[in-house]
Amino acid sequence: MIKTKLINRMPTYERKSQLVNEIFTPVSIELENEEIKIDDLKDQLWIDRATWALDIYEKELGLNSQDENIENRRSIIKSKYRGVGKVGSDLIKKVCDSYTNGDVEVTFDGKIKIKFTSVYGIPSNMDSVKQAIDHIKPAHLDFDFIYIYTTWDELDKYNNSWQQWDDLNLTWDEFEKYRGDKHA
């Protein structure tokens, strides 16, 4: 591909030259390798696409992640970057979203209440979410999480018999999070 581009930039009388072809073959291979390296470097600038640069982000933020899951590491880094500023419901929402990719409602009645509104059941990586919230909230305030599950009324809307439910072969956790034909 690069070789073709290089040759097409040559004068027409040079394009069929065996010498030009032989020169551009190794040159194009090297340029393609460099292009791959540049694309990888660009990816490292985005936390959601970073791989080897996660170590650099963690060092910069003073994090010592023992987690080998790359998505969890990315979530922790995003949360740390977002967790700067005045603590309010907007900041808590941003921090929770960086871990769960779900909508949350934040209320306060002497205690911070965080309700996950688009994720059924307990979102994964909750230990990290708790640590992040604990890190940004004022020390004198406590917090609770509110999780939502599928209700019996929601299940009744499917008009399934017990046998039909049984045929789905769902675990209890999957049953609590059931949303139609897809498992949570």
KENU-297801 format. One line per field, with one value per atom (N, C-alpha, C): residue in one letter; atom name; y, x, z. Coordinates in nm, 3 decimals. Atoms other than C-alpha are relative to their C-alpha. Last residue first. Example, Ala and Ser with C-alpha at 12.3 -4.5 7.8 and 13.67 -1.06 7.14 Angstrom:
# KENU-297801
resn = S  S  S  A  A  A
name = N  CA  C  N  CA  C
north = -0.119  -0.106  0.109  -0.119  -0.450  0.120
east = -0.082  1.367  -0.077  0.089  1.230  0.090
up = -0.006  0.714  0.073  0.000  0.780  0.000
END
This chain:
# KENU-297801
resn = A  A  A  H  H  H  K  K  K  D  D  D  G  G  G  R  R  R  Y  Y  Y  K  K  K  E  E  E  F  F  F  E  E  E  D  D  D  W  W  W  T  T  T  L  L  L  N  N  N  L  L  L  D  D  D  D  D  D  W  W  W  Q  Q  Q  Q  Q  Q  W  W  W  S  S  S  N  N  N  N  N  N  Y  Y  Y  K  K  K  D  D  D  L  L  L  E  E  E  D  D  D  W  W  W  T  T  T  T  T  T  Y  Y  Y  I  I  I  Y  Y  Y  I  I  I  F  F  F  D  D  D  F  F  F  D  D  D  L  L  L  H  H  H  A  A  A  P  P  P  K  K  K  I  I  I  H  H  H  D  D  D  I  I  I  A  A  A  Q  Q  Q  K  K  K  V  V  V  S  S  S  D  D  D  M  M  M  N  N  N  S  S  S  P  P  P  I  I  I  G  G  G  Y  Y  Y  V  V  V  S  S  S  T  T  T  F  F  F  K  K  K  I  I  I  K  K  K  I  I  I  K  K  K  G  G  G  D  D  D  F  F  F  T  T  T  V  V  V  E  E  E  V  V  V  D  D  D  G  G  G  N  N  N  T  T  T  Y  Y  Y  S  S  S  D  D  D  C  C  C  V  V  V  K  K  K  K  K  K  I  I  I  L  L  L  D  D  D  S  S  S  G  G  G  V  V  V  K  K  K  G  G  G  V  V  V  G  G  G  R  R  R  Y  Y  Y  K  K  K  S  S  S  K  K  K  I  I  I  I  I  I  S  S  S  R  R  R  R  R  R  N  N  N  E  E  E  I  I  I  N  N  N  E  E  E  D  D  D  Q  Q  Q  S  S  S  N  N  N  L  L  L  G  G  G  L  L  L  E  E  E  K  K  K  E  E  E  Y  Y  Y  I  I  I  D  D  D  L  L  L  A  A  A  W  W  W  T  T  T  A  A  A  R  R  R  D  D  D  I  I  I  W  W  W  L  L  L  Q  Q  Q  D  D  D  K  K  K  L  L  L  D  D  D  D  D  D  I  I  I  K  K  K  I  I  I  E  E  E  E  E  E  N  N  N  E  E  E  L  L  L  E  E  E  I  I  I  S  S  S  V  V  V  P  P  P  T  T  T  F  F  F  I  I  I  E  E  E  N  N  N  V  V  V  L  L  L  Q  Q  Q  S  S  S  K  K  K  R  R  R  E  E  E  Y  Y  Y  T  T  T  P  P  P  M  M  M  R  R  R  N  N  N  I  I  I  L  L  L  K  K  K  T  T  T  K  K  K  I  I  I  M  M  M
name = N  CA  C  N  CA  C  N  CA  C  N  CA  C  N  CA  C  N  CA  C  N  CA  C  N  CA  C  N  CA  C  N  CA  C  N  CA  C  N  CA  C  N  CA  C  N  CA  C  N  CA  C  N  CA  C  N  CA  C  N  CA  C  N  CA  C  N  CA  C  N  CA  C  N  CA  C  N  CA  C  N  CA  C  N  CA  C  N  CA  C  N  CA  C  N  CA  C  N  CA  C  N  CA  C  N  CA  C  N  CA  C  N  CA  C  N  CA  C  N  CA  C  N  CA  C  N  CA  C  N  CA  C  N  CA  C  N  CA  C  N  CA  C  N  CA  C  N  CA  C  N  CA  C  N  CA  C  N  CA  C  N  CA  C  N  CA  C  N  CA  C  N  CA  C  N  CA  C  N  CA  C  N  CA  C  N  CA  C  N  CA  C  N  CA  C  N  CA  C  N  CA  C  N  CA  C  N  CA  C  N  CA  C  N  CA  C  N  CA  C  N  CA  C  N  CA  C  N  CA  C  N  CA  C  N  CA  C  N  CA  C  N  CA  C  N  CA  C  N  CA  C  N  CA  C  N  CA  C  N  CA  C  N  CA  C  N  CA  C  N  CA  C  N  CA  C  N  CA  C  N  CA  C  N  CA  C  N  CA  C  N  CA  C  N  CA  C  N  CA  C  N  CA  C  N  CA  C  N  CA  C  N  CA  C  N  CA  C  N  CA  C  N  CA  C  N  CA  C  N  CA  C  N  CA  C  N  CA  C  N  CA  C  N  CA  C  N  CA  C  N  CA  C  N  CA  C  N  CA  C  N  CA  C  N  CA  C  N  CA  C  N  CA  C  N  CA  C  N  CA  C  N  CA  C  N  CA  C  N  CA  C  N  CA  C  N  CA  C  N  CA  C  N  CA  C  N  CA  C  N  CA  C  N  CA  C  N  CA  C  N  CA  C  N  CA  C  N  CA  C  N  CA  C  N  CA  C  N  CA  C  N  CA  C  N  CA  C  N  CA  C  N  CA  C  N  CA  C  N  CA  C  N  CA  C  N  CA  C  N  CA  C  N  CA  C  N  CA  C  N  CA  C  N  CA  C  N  CA  C  N  CA  C  N  CA  C  N  CA  C  N  CA  C  N  CA  C  N  CA  C  N  CA  C  N  CA  C  N  CA  C  N  CA  C  N  CA  C  N  CA  C  N  CA  C  N  CA  C  N  CA  C  N  CA  C  N  CA  C  N  CA  C  N  CA  C  N  CA  C  N  CA  C  N  CA  C  N  CA  C  N  CA  C  N  CA  C  N  CA  C  N  CA  C  N  CA  C  N  CA  C  N  CA  C  N  CA  C  N  CA  C  N  CA  C  N  CA  C  N  CA  C  N  CA  C  N  CA  C  N  CA  C  N  CA  C  N  CA  C  N  CA  C  N  CA  C  N  CA  C  N  CA  C
north = -0.107  -0.968  -0.049  0.021  -1.227  0.115  -0.001  -1.116  -0.015  0.114  -1.224  0.001  0.053  -1.001  -0.117  -0.111  -0.815  -0.054  0.036  -1.065  0.120  -0.105  -0.920  -0.016  -0.131  -1.115  0.116  -0.021  -1.426  0.138  -0.035  -1.400  0.030  -0.133  -1.390  0.045  -0.100  -1.683  0.141  0.004  -1.885  0.105  -0.116  -1.905  -0.031  0.050  -2.231  0.114  -0.099  -2.057  -0.036  0.035  -2.375  0.099  0.108  -2.306  -0.038  -0.060  -1.974  -0.106  -0.083  -2.145  0.068  0.090  -2.415  0.080  0.042  -2.153  -0.091  0.098  -2.007  -0.035  0.132  -1.690  -0.091  0.104  -1.392  -0.139  0.093  -1.160  -0.112  -0.058  -0.880  -0.093  0.034  -1.099  0.051  0.137  -1.068  -0.043  -0.002  -0.690  -0.140  -0.066  -0.724  0.004  0.100  -0.979  0.061  0.025  -0.718  -0.107  0.026  -0.725  -0.033  0.135  -0.586  -0.010  0.036  -0.243  -0.141  0.078  -0.164  -0.030  0.057  0.111  -0.068  0.027  0.190  -0.061  0.128  0.353  -0.012  0.018  0.634  -0.141  0.141  0.777  -0.011  0.047  1.136  -0.149  0.013  1.248  -0.053  0.113  1.176  -0.021  -0.048  1.406  -0.116  -0.058  1.207  0.057  -0.138  1.165  0.064  -0.089  0.860  0.145  -0.024  0.675  0.101  -0.090  0.712  0.037  -0.130  0.565  0.100  -0.066  0.282  0.140  -0.040  0.192  0.074  -0.114  0.191  0.052  -0.117  -0.032  0.125  -0.033  -0.282  0.125  -0.088  -0.261  0.034  -0.090  -0.401  0.095  0.060  -0.558  0.108  -0.015  -0.390  -0.066  -0.068  -0.536  0.010  0.078  -0.621  0.083  0.085  -0.444  -0.087  0.129  -0.162  -0.081  0.068  0.138  -0.136  0.002  0.309  -0.074  0.039  0.248  -0.021  0.100  0.436  -0.024  0.016  0.618  -0.116  0.119  0.747  -0.003  0.000  0.986  -0.131  0.107  1.004  0.007  0.026  1.290  -0.109  -0.022  1.278  -0.024  -0.018  1.311  0.025  -0.083  1.192  0.007  -0.025  1.060  0.092  -0.115  0.896  0.016  0.001  0.668  0.126  -0.124  0.580  -0.017  -0.002  0.292  0.131  -0.036  0.260  -0.004  0.084  0.090  0.023  0.141  0.208  -0.086  0.048  0.549  -0.148  0.033  0.604  -0.054  0.127  0.584  -0.042  0.106  0.856  -0.136  0.022  1.081  -0.115  0.065  1.040  -0.032  0.140  1.119  -0.077  0.068  1.435  -0.147  0.013  1.546  -0.076  0.113  1.468  -0.019  -0.018  1.693  -0.117  0.123  1.685  0.035  -0.004  1.997  -0.126  -0.114  1.912  -0.009  -0.121  1.609  0.114  -0.027  1.263  0.122  -0.068  1.256  0.044  -0.127  1.177  0.079  -0.086  0.913  0.136  -0.048  0.762  0.097  -0.102  0.739  0.060  -0.119  0.561  0.111  -0.064  0.318  0.128  -0.062  0.240  0.075  -0.120  0.176  0.075  -0.098  -0.065  0.130  -0.052  -0.245  0.106  -0.089  -0.277  0.060  -0.128  -0.414  0.098  -0.025  -0.690  0.141  0.033  -0.765  0.025  0.062  -0.585  -0.027  0.142  -0.517  -0.077  0.097  -0.149  -0.142  0.124  0.074  -0.112  0.122  0.419  -0.120  0.059  0.738  -0.125  -0.024  0.919  -0.058  -0.144  0.950  0.033  -0.060  0.590  0.150  0.039  0.465  0.063  -0.071  0.662  -0.030  -0.141  0.528  0.083  -0.009  0.168  0.144  0.000  0.216  0.008  -0.131  0.312  0.006  -0.010  -0.056  0.134  0.132  -0.092  0.017  0.018  0.229  -0.143  0.084  0.220  -0.034  0.112  0.352  -0.092  0.098  0.567  -0.123  0.015  0.747  -0.112  -0.131  0.869  -0.001  -0.014  0.508  0.134  0.072  0.464  0.020  -0.081  0.735  -0.066  -0.112  0.539  0.092  0.052  0.227  0.112  0.027  0.419  -0.053  -0.131  0.555  -0.019  -0.052  0.206  0.134  0.082  0.070  0.051  -0.042  0.359  -0.078  -0.126  0.285  0.051  0.032  -0.075  0.124  0.066  0.044  -0.037  -0.104  0.284  -0.057  -0.078  0.004  0.109  0.089  -0.223  0.076  0.005  0.066  -0.091  -0.128  0.129  -0.002  -0.004  -0.238  0.131  0.118  -0.251  0.002  -0.029  0.106  -0.120  -0.095  0.044  0.019  0.067  -0.270  0.092  0.104  -0.106  -0.067  -0.070  0.204  -0.102  -0.059  -0.017  0.071  0.109  -0.224  0.054  0.032  0.094  -0.109  0.141  0.084  -0.044  0.090  0.404  -0.147  0.073  0.601  -0.111  0.080  0.721  -0.082  0.117  0.831  -0.087  -0.033  1.063  -0.127  -0.010  0.929  0.046  -0.138  1.003  0.023  -0.091  0.689  0.146  0.013  0.484  0.096  -0.057  0.612  -0.003  -0.146  0.549  0.066  -0.051  0.199  0.152  0.009  0.122  0.058  -0.116  0.250  0.002  -0.119  0.000  0.125
east = -0.082  -2.759  0.140  -0.039  -2.916  0.090  -0.145  -3.083  0.026  -0.069  -3.431  0.150  0.049  -3.626  0.084  0.054  -3.431  -0.044  0.057  -3.346  -0.065  -0.041  -3.130  -0.066  0.020  -3.280  0.028  0.145  -3.307  -0.030  0.049  -2.939  -0.150  -0.053  -2.840  -0.049  0.077  -3.074  0.049  -0.040  -2.917  -0.084  -0.068  -3.120  0.048  -0.119  -3.208  0.085  -0.104  -3.449  0.132  -0.066  -3.658  0.111  -0.093  -3.739  0.080  -0.111  -3.894  0.106  -0.074  -4.102  0.119  -0.079  -4.200  0.083  -0.119  -4.304  0.087  0.035  -4.533  0.127  -0.063  -4.429  -0.057  0.103  -4.660  0.058  -0.045  -4.359  -0.102  0.026  -4.535  0.042  0.137  -4.537  -0.033  -0.001  -4.155  -0.139  -0.067  -4.178  0.000  0.090  -4.438  0.062  0.098  -4.215  -0.097  0.107  -3.939  -0.094  0.126  -3.611  -0.106  0.015  -3.336  -0.133  0.133  -3.213  0.003  -0.002  -2.914  -0.144  0.133  -2.889  0.003  0.035  -2.541  -0.139  0.064  -2.480  -0.024  0.073  -2.253  -0.055  0.007  -2.109  -0.078  0.121  -2.002  0.011  0.109  -1.747  -0.130  -0.018  -1.445  -0.119  -0.046  -1.559  -0.002  0.104  -1.597  0.061  0.037  -1.317  -0.099  -0.116  -1.125  -0.042  -0.059  -1.428  0.115  0.094  -1.596  0.056  -0.005  -1.288  -0.093  -0.126  -1.255  0.007  0.005  -1.623  0.126  0.092  -1.601  -0.005  -0.072  -1.292  -0.087  -0.102  -1.474  0.078  0.055  -1.774  0.102  -0.106  -1.577  -0.046  -0.130  -1.884  0.095  -0.100  -2.220  0.132  -0.119  -2.460  0.102  -0.087  -2.796  0.117  0.076  -2.953  0.096  -0.066  -2.748  -0.081  0.002  -2.938  0.069  0.132  -3.046  -0.003  -0.031  -2.755  -0.133  0.089  -2.853  0.039  -0.034  -2.591  -0.082  0.067  -2.706  0.025  -0.001  -2.474  -0.063  -0.084  -2.580  -0.007  -0.089  -2.734  0.100  0.092  -3.016  0.076  -0.062  -2.816  -0.108  0.080  -2.904  0.072  -0.064  -2.700  -0.089  0.064  -2.865  0.066  0.022  -2.650  -0.075  0.050  -2.637  -0.019  0.144  -2.420  -0.040  0.061  -2.072  -0.152  0.115  -1.986  -0.059  -0.012  -1.640  -0.110  -0.127  -1.602  0.021  0.012  -1.972  0.130  0.072  -1.926  -0.010  -0.086  -1.659  -0.067  -0.111  -1.862  0.088  0.054  -2.175  0.112  0.026  -1.976  -0.056  -0.129  -1.842  -0.018  -0.057  -2.189  0.132  0.063  -2.340  0.058  0.144  -2.092  -0.056  0.079  -1.731  -0.148  0.098  -1.551  -0.087  0.090  -1.260  -0.094  -0.068  -1.061  -0.102  0.024  -1.212  0.072  0.129  -1.231  -0.023  -0.002  -0.861  -0.128  -0.096  -0.873  0.009  0.061  -1.188  0.092  0.100  -1.033  -0.064  -0.071  -0.728  -0.098  -0.064  -0.939  0.071  0.105  -1.159  0.059  0.044  -0.857  -0.104  -0.109  -0.713  -0.039  0.003  -1.048  0.108  0.116  -1.060  -0.012  -0.031  -0.703  -0.116  0.106  -0.776  0.019  -0.051  -0.440  -0.104  0.100  -0.534  0.060  -0.034  -0.246  -0.093  0.105  -0.270  0.055  -0.075  -0.025  -0.100  0.078  -0.159  0.093  -0.034  0.039  -0.081  0.108  -0.138  0.028  0.027  0.173  -0.104  -0.114  0.273  -0.023  0.008  -0.073  0.114  0.111  -0.072  -0.005  -0.042  0.274  -0.109  -0.102  0.174  0.044  0.072  -0.140  0.097  -0.011  0.089  -0.078  -0.126  0.133  0.016  -0.041  -0.234  0.127  -0.139  -0.420  0.023  -0.070  -0.746  0.142  0.085  -0.992  0.067  0.005  -0.717  -0.081  0.140  -0.659  -0.008  0.044  -0.300  -0.146  -0.041  -0.181  -0.042  0.094  -0.381  0.033  0.122  -0.173  -0.103  -0.030  0.143  -0.122  -0.002  -0.004  0.026  0.140  -0.089  -0.009  0.063  0.268  -0.147  -0.050  0.413  -0.065  0.060  0.195  0.042  0.140  0.301  -0.074  0.003  0.665  -0.143  -0.030  0.619  -0.004  0.119  0.449  0.020  0.100  0.738  -0.129  -0.040  0.991  -0.103  0.016  0.806  0.036  0.143  0.771  -0.025  0.039  1.147  -0.146  -0.038  1.222  -0.039  0.049  1.010  0.044  0.120  1.078  -0.054  -0.030  1.437  -0.122  -0.088  1.359  0.035  0.075  1.064  0.084  0.094  1.265  -0.079  -0.080  1.543  -0.089  -0.029  1.295  0.080  -0.142  1.166  0.020  -0.019  0.798  0.145  0.091  0.716  0.020  -0.075  1.020  -0.084  -0.104  0.871  0.081  0.055  0.555  0.107  0.036  0.741  -0.041  -0.116  0.733  -0.047  -0.051  0.446  0.123  0.090  0.265  0.043  -0.025  0.568  -0.088  -0.132  0.543  0.028  0.009  0.170  0.132  0.078  0.210  -0.011  -0.086  0.486  -0.072  -0.089  0.268  0.089  0.083  0.000  0.087
up = -0.054  3.208  0.030  -0.140  2.984  0.044  -0.025  2.664  0.149  0.057  2.552  0.022  0.128  2.783  -0.048  0.080  3.051  -0.135  0.131  3.327  -0.069  0.094  3.606  -0.137  -0.063  3.897  -0.096  -0.013  3.675  0.058  0.133  3.578  0.003  0.034  3.945  -0.137  -0.074  4.020  -0.031  -0.141  3.740  0.073  -0.058  3.422  0.142  -0.070  3.241  0.056  0.027  3.000  0.069  0.126  3.010  -0.037  -0.029  3.377  -0.125  -0.075  3.285  0.026  0.094  3.017  0.069  0.085  3.267  -0.101  -0.077  3.520  -0.084  -0.102  3.254  0.076  0.008  3.076  0.108  0.011  3.039  -0.020  0.103  2.983  -0.025  0.132  3.172  -0.114  0.039  3.486  -0.141  0.051  3.501  -0.047  0.130  3.533  -0.063  0.096  3.809  -0.139  0.043  3.986  -0.101  -0.097  3.994  -0.055  0.068  3.801  0.106  0.051  4.020  -0.074  0.048  4.114  -0.058  0.122  4.333  -0.042  0.021  4.591  -0.137  0.139  4.715  -0.003  0.026  5.050  -0.150  0.125  5.163  -0.009  0.037  5.482  -0.130  0.066  5.534  -0.034  -0.097  5.793  -0.062  -0.092  5.570  0.093  -0.131  5.289  0.101  -0.085  4.967  0.129  0.037  4.711  0.096  0.018  4.842  -0.025  -0.131  4.979  -0.009  -0.068  4.641  0.138  0.067  4.470  0.068  -0.034  4.723  -0.061  -0.142  4.691  0.040  -0.007  4.309  0.144  0.050  4.329  0.003  -0.100  4.548  -0.042  -0.105  4.315  0.108  -0.045  4.017  0.110  -0.029  3.859  0.049  0.107  3.892  0.039  -0.051  4.149  -0.113  -0.088  3.999  0.046  -0.091  3.703  0.079  -0.017  3.554  0.100  0.130  3.419  0.005  0.064  3.741  -0.134  0.138  3.978  -0.072  0.059  4.293  -0.146  0.140  4.500  -0.055  0.055  4.836  -0.150  0.146  5.023  -0.047  0.051  5.390  -0.154  -0.113  5.580  -0.035  -0.112  5.326  0.130  -0.131  5.004  0.103  -0.090  4.657  0.134  -0.129  4.366  0.080  -0.063  4.068  0.136  -0.144  3.857  0.040  -0.058  3.489  0.150  -0.021  3.380  0.065  0.127  3.234  0.009  0.032  3.562  -0.137  -0.035  3.659  -0.060  0.053  3.494  0.030  0.142  3.553  -0.056  0.014  3.929  -0.145  -0.052  3.920  -0.015  0.094  3.694  0.045  0.120  3.908  -0.099  -0.038  4.225  -0.119  -0.009  4.060  0.035  0.134  3.953  0.002  0.069  4.296  -0.141  0.011  4.468  -0.078  -0.003  4.577  0.001  -0.107  4.463  -0.006  -0.005  4.236  0.118  -0.042  4.125  -0.002  -0.141  4.109  0.054  -0.016  3.731  0.144  0.072  3.690  0.022  -0.070  3.964  -0.070  -0.122  3.817  0.073  0.037  3.473  0.125  0.049  3.619  -0.035  -0.116  3.822  -0.042  -0.081  3.522  0.118  0.071  3.299  0.082  -0.012  3.556  -0.069  -0.137  3.578  0.019  -0.009  3.198  0.141  0.065  3.185  0.010  0.097  3.437  -0.057  0.133  3.603  -0.109  0.087  3.922  -0.137  -0.002  4.161  -0.094  0.032  4.082  0.000  0.003  4.261  -0.023  -0.018  4.192  -0.006  -0.129  4.246  0.031  -0.095  3.963  0.139  -0.007  3.745  0.107  -0.070  3.822  0.020  -0.140  3.727  0.081  -0.063  3.402  0.149  -0.009  3.314  0.067  -0.106  3.390  0.022  -0.128  3.180  0.118  -0.066  2.890  0.132  -0.072  2.794  0.072  -0.049  2.706  0.082  -0.046  2.629  0.047  0.098  2.432  0.043  0.040  2.693  -0.102  -0.107  2.849  -0.042  -0.040  2.520  0.102  -0.048  2.465  0.046  -0.140  2.442  0.060  -0.086  2.122  0.148  -0.006  1.952  0.092  -0.088  2.039  0.016  -0.136  1.883  0.100  -0.036  1.566  0.143  -0.022  1.555  0.042  -0.128  1.598  0.035  -0.105  1.317  0.138  -0.006  1.092  0.109  -0.076  1.172  0.017  -0.140  1.061  0.087  -0.055  0.741  0.146  -0.023  0.677  0.057  -0.118  0.722  0.033  -0.116  0.478  0.128  -0.032  0.230  0.121  -0.057  0.239  0.043  -0.143  0.190  0.068  -0.073  -0.131  0.147  -0.078  -0.246  0.077  -0.108  -0.352  0.090  -0.097  -0.551  0.117  -0.070  -0.724  0.108  -0.089  -0.811  0.082  -0.106  -0.954  0.102  -0.094  -1.156  0.118  -0.014  -1.319  0.104  0.039  -1.398  0.014  -0.073  -1.208  -0.033  -0.104  -1.330  0.065  0.065  -1.667  0.102  0.070  -1.487  -0.063  0.139  -1.249  -0.074  0.090  -0.895  -0.139  -0.012  -0.660  -0.089  0.071  -0.775  0.010  0.145  -0.669  -0.079  0.030  -0.312  -0.151  -0.015  -0.290  -0.037  0.112  -0.431  0.006  0.119  -0.182  -0.121  -0.004  0.099  -0.123  0.000  0.000  0.000
END
